[in-house]
Amino acid sequence: MLDQTALNSKARVPLAVPFFYGWVAVTLSFLSTLVGAGIRSAPTVFIHPLEMEFGWSRAAIAFGISVNLLLYGLAAPISGWLLDRFGPRRVMLGSLGFMAVGVGLTTMMKEYWHLVFLWGVVIGLAAGGTASVLSATVANRWFVARRGLVLGILNSANSTGQLIFLPLMMAVIVTVGWRGGSLLLFVVALGLIPLVALWMRDDPADVGLIPYGSAQTHDPAKPLGSSDKTDRVPLLQALRSSTFWLLAGSYFVCGGTANGLVGTHLIPHAIDRGIPEVAAAATVGVMGGLNFVGTTLSGWMIDRVAPKKWLALVFALRGLSLFILPFVNDFSGLSVFAVIYGLDWFATVAPTIAITSDTFGKRSVGSIYGWIFLSHQLGAALAATGAGAIRVWTGQYNYAFLTGGAMAMIAACLSLSIRTQRQPARVSPVVSQTVGA
């Protein structure tokens, strides 16, 4: 007979709340992603101070940032595998710990290789554990109903992190220097670790629950939440699907036009056009605020319309905004761009994750989406380096932004070509086992 007392002890809720405990997991995941986004994107506001203090060129600093973006993407398949195997809690703790160490050590940075190693390698790899692959895993484990909305909320943490940290970092840099900004990030990352350790749980089964909105009923002879752990689609099978490659191709463009192009070079471009540093950083903050609305709306919409159609619309709006940017010469024009681009900045994530989950299953979404996210960061790394090189060669970013706009329109067409057909899972044989007294 099953020991119910042991089960109840194991499934004890660590924090008594009057609502579904999955919202606590969502909140902690949101905060971890928010802090990770703030730390990972911080070099954007460090470009000018590092140029002034160390004499490193814009292209050299952009290369260091591109290493960050590339390894951030390379970490995604690894993080996806770790999330599927060990759960979100351990991965979040490890990521926050390494980010705290990495950003703390940047205060002692003196050589160019320090920049590449700390901001590029250490922080790039560590931030991968709080990337959208974490959001994908948490949302699909804890929620069936309102999954799209949860995905939208979690993925808005990326822009919210930049909304909060970039203007704050710029103000700190102007006041006390860039090392003060690094110390601020160190303290924030360190402070979040005990909250995750105490209250984060990997799965509804850990607190005696089933996913929100699930029709699953509990079989006393079966551990909670175990019904579909063997229902996984292997990576090799996913690689034979056209859906995987269309998602990867469109996400490559997404990374190039978001993190790589706008995320890295918008502030330097605005400063080149004579817009003050703090005003330029504030514009990124406005974009982050609008993106919170756009990303949450994106999650809400994919509960109601076909995700691939919404994804195509988001890419089309992004292309339009990038076609406008080369003609922006003042703060008012930059504000118009910020409104259009801000609404679709990370709005691609929720429909991409939804299509991945619907096609390959929620127990495979961490590892398979991790590989799709890798293509996102490959695009980001290439765009960050390429746009920096274009700026050095031509003295401006116009050709980079126009190319990005054209690529976004191509991605819209790729999105409409996606076929969302559920892939058959490879189910391991189940050996019958009697639970004896």
N, C-alpha and C positions, 0 to 999 in steps of 0.2 A: 504493500500500500504506500502511496506517495506521502512523504513527510510534509504535510501542509505547513507546519510551523517553520521548518527550514526554508520553504519556498517564500513564505511571508517575510521572514527575516532578510532573505536575500533581496527581495523586491521592495524593501523599505524606501519611501520617498525621502531624500535628504533635506528637502526644504518644503515645508507645508505651504501650499498655495491653494487658493479657492478656484483654480481653473486647471485645465489640462496641462500636465507637466511638460509637454512638448514645447510650450511657449517659453519655458525657462531655458530649455536647450536651444531654442531659436535665438533668444536674447543673448546668451553667452556666445553662440556662434557669430551672431551679428557683431558683437563687441570685438571678438577676436579678429574677424575679417576687417572691421573698421580700423583697428590698430595696425594690422598687417598692411593694409592699403596705405595708411599714413606713413609708415616707415619705408615701405618699398618705393613710394613716389616722392619721398623727401629730396632725393638728389636733384629733382627739377628746380627747386628753389635754391639749391646750392651751386648751380652752374656759375653764376656771376661771382659770388664770393670766392669760389675755388679758382676761377680765372685770375682774380685780383691777387689772391694770396700766394698761389703757387706758380702762376704763369702758364698753367696747362691750357692747351687750345680747346676751343669749343668741340672740335671733332674728337679730341682725345677723351674729354669728359663724356661725350655722347657714347663713345665706345664702351666706357665703364658702365654706363647706364644700360647699354644694349646687352652686356654680359648679365646684368641683373635680370633683365627681361627674359633673356634666353634661358637662364637657369631656373627662373621662376616657372617657366613653361616645362623645362625638363623635369622639374620636381613633381609636376602634376601627375604623371603616370605612377611614380613611386608613391606619392601621397595617396592616390586613389587606391593602390594596392594595400597600403598600410591602413587606410580608413576601412576598407572592406574586411581586413584581417584582424586589426586590433581595436578599431572603433575610433570615433572622433575625439574622445577625451584625451587619450594618450598623444594623439597626433597634435592636437591643439597645444598641449603643455610643452611638447618638444619644440614646436615651431616658435612659440612665444619666448621660450628660454633662449634659443639660439639667436632670435632677433634681438633680444635684450643684450646679449653678449656682443653681438656684431655691432650694433649701433653705439654701444658704450665705448667700444674700442676705437671707433672713428674719431673720437675726441683727441686721440694721440696720433692721428694720421699725419705723416710728413712727406711720404714718397708717393709717386703715382701708382706703384703697384699696391700700396695700401688701399687706395681707392678701389682698384679693380678687385682685390681680394675681399675686402670687407663689404663695400656696397654691392659689388658685383656677385661674388661667389657666396659668401656667408649669408647675407641678407636675402639674396635672390633665392637660394635653396630653401632657407627657413620660411620665407613668406609663402612658398608654394603650399605649405600645410594649411594656410588660412585662405587659400584661393577659392574660386567658385566651385572647385571639386568638393570642398567641405560643405558648401551650401547645398550642392546636389545630394550629397549623402544624407545630411541631416533632414532635409525636406522630404526625401523619399522614404526614409526610415520612420519618421514620426507622423507623417500626414498622408492621407489618401484624399479626403475632402480638403478643399482650400490649398492643395499643393501648389498650384500656380501662384496664388497670393503669397504664400510663404517663400517661394523661390524669388518672387519680386522683392519682398522685404529684405531677404538675406543678401541678394546681389546688389541692392541699393547701398549696402554697407561700403562697397568699394568707393563709390562717389561721395558718400557721406564722410568717409575718412579723409578724402581730399578736401571736401567742403570745410571740415573742421581744422585739419592740420596745416594745409598749405597757407592760408592767410595767417594763421597763428604762427607758423614757422617763419614766414616772411617778416612778421612784426618782431619776433624774437631775434632774427638775424640782423635786422636793421638796428635793433636796440643793443644787443650784447654780443652779436657775432654768431656764426654758424655752429660753433661748438656748443653754445647754449641750446640751440635747437636740437642737437643730437642728445644732449643730456635730458631734455624734456621727453623725447621719444623713449629713452632708456627707462625712465621712471614710470611712464604709462604702461609699457610692456611688462615690466616687473610687477606692477600693481595688479594686473589682470590675472596673473598666474594662480594665486590662491583661490580666486572666485571660481575659476574653471576646475581646479582640483577638488573643491568642496561640493559643487552643485551640478556639474555637467554629468550627464549619463549618455551612454552610447545608443540605447535602444529602448523603446517602450517596455519591453520585457524586463528591463533592469529595475523598473519601479512598479511592476505588476500590472501594466497596461497594454492595450493593443493600439495600433496606429489610429489617429483621429479620423473618424469617418469610415473605418474599415468594417466590413461585414463579417470579418473573422470572428469565430467564437472559440473559446478556450477549451481544449481537450485536456482534462486533468492528467492524462497519461503522456502528455507531450509538452515539452518546455515551451513557455510563452514565446511567441515571436519566431519560432523555429521552422514554421511551415514552408518557407520558401528559401531557406538558406542554400539549398542545393540547386535552385533554379537559376543557374548562371549561364550566360552566353560567353563562350571563350573568345579571347581577343582575335585569334586566327579566323574564327567564324565571322566576327564583326568586320574584319578587314576585307572579307569577300562581299560585303554589302555596299551597294552604291550610296546608301544613306550615310554611312560612315564617311565616305570620301567627300560627299557634297557638304556635309556638316564641317568636315575638316577644312575644305577649301574656303567656304564662306567665313569660317572662324579665323583662318589665316589673314583674310582681308580685314576682319574685325580688329584683330590685334594690331595690324599695321596702321590702320586709320585711327585707332584709339590710343592705346598705351604707347605705341612707337612714335606716331606722328604728333597728335594733339597733346597727349599726356606728357611727352618729353619736350616738345619744341614750341608749344603755344606761348608760354611765358617769354622765352627768349625772342620769339617773333614779335610779340607785342612791344617788348622793350626796344627792339630794333626800329619799330615804327614810332617811337617817341612816347609811348604810353608808360607812365610811372610804374615802378616795380610793384608797389603795394596794390595799386589799382589793377594791374594785370593779375596778380595773385587773387585778388578779390573776385575778379571775373571768373576764375576757375572755381572759386567757392560758390558763386551763383550757378555755374554749370552743375556743380555737385548737388545743390539744392533742387534744381529743376530735374536733375537725373533721379533724385529720390522719388519724385512724382512719376517720372517717366518709367522707371524700372518697376515700381510698385504697380502702376497701371498696366505695364506689360505682363506681369504675373497674373493680374486680375483678368486681363483679356484672353490669355491662353486657356483659361478655364471655360471660355465661351466661344472662341473662334479657332479655326485651324492654326496651330502654331507656325506652320511654314508660311502662311499668308501674312501673319503679323511680322515674322522675321524679315520677309521681303520688304514690307512697308518701312520698317526701321532702317534697313540698309539704304533704301531710296532717300529717306529724309537725311541720313548722314551724308550721302553723296551731294545732295543739294547744299548742305551747310558748308562742305569743303570747297565747293565751287565758288561760294561767296567769300571765303576767308582771304584769298589773295588781294581782294579789292578793299579790305578793311584798313583804314588809316588813322582812326581815332577811337576813343573809348566808346562812343555811341554805336559805331559800327561793330565793334567787338562785342558789345552787349547784345546786338541782334543775332550775331553768330552764336553767342552763348546760349540764348533761348532755344534756337533750333537744334543745335548740337547737344545741349544739355539734356533735352527730353529723350534723346535716343542713345546717350553715351554708353550705358551698360544694359540697355533694353534688349540686346540680342541674347543675353545669357539665359533668361528664363525660358524662351521658346526653344533654344538649343538644348538645354537640359531636359525639357519636357519631351522633345522628339527622341533624344537619346534614351530616356527611361521608357517611353512607350514602345520603342523599337527593340531594345535589348534587355529590358527588365530592370526593376529597381535594385536587385542584388548585384547587377553588373555595372550600374551607372557610375560608381566611383572609379573603377579601373578603366572602363571604356571612355567615359567622358574625360578622364585624365589625359588620354592620348589625343583626343580631339582638342583639349585645351593646350596641349603641347604645340599644335599647329598655330594656335592663336599667338603664342609667345614667340614662335619662330618668325611670324609676320611682324610682331612688335619689334623684335631685335633687329631685323633687316631694315625696317622703316626708320628706327631710331638712328642707326648708323648711316643709312642712305640719305635721310633728310639733313643730318649734320654735315655730310660730305657735300651735298648740293648747296647748303648755306656757305660753306667754305669756298667752293668753286665759283658760285654765281653771286655771292653776297646777299642772297635773299632766299626765302622759302617758297616762292610762288609755284615753281614747277613741282615741288614736293606735294603741296596741297592739291593742285589740280590733278596730279596722278592719283592721289588718294581718293578724290571724288569719283574718278572714272572706275577705280577698283571697287568702290562701294556699289556702284550701279551694276557691275558684273556680279557681285555677291548677291544682289537682290534677285537676279535671274537664276543663279544657282539655287537659292532658297526655294523658289517656286518649282524647281525640278525634283525636289526631295519626295520620295515615296515612303510614307510612314506605314510600314507593314511589320507586324510583330515577328521577330526572329524566334524560331523554336529554341527553347533552352535545353541544355544538356543536363539531364537529371540523373544524379548518381543513384544506383540501386539502393533501396532502403531495406535494411535488415530488420526484421521484426524482433522486438525486444520486450519482454514482459517485465513490468515493474513489480517485483515481489515484495512481500511483507518481510 
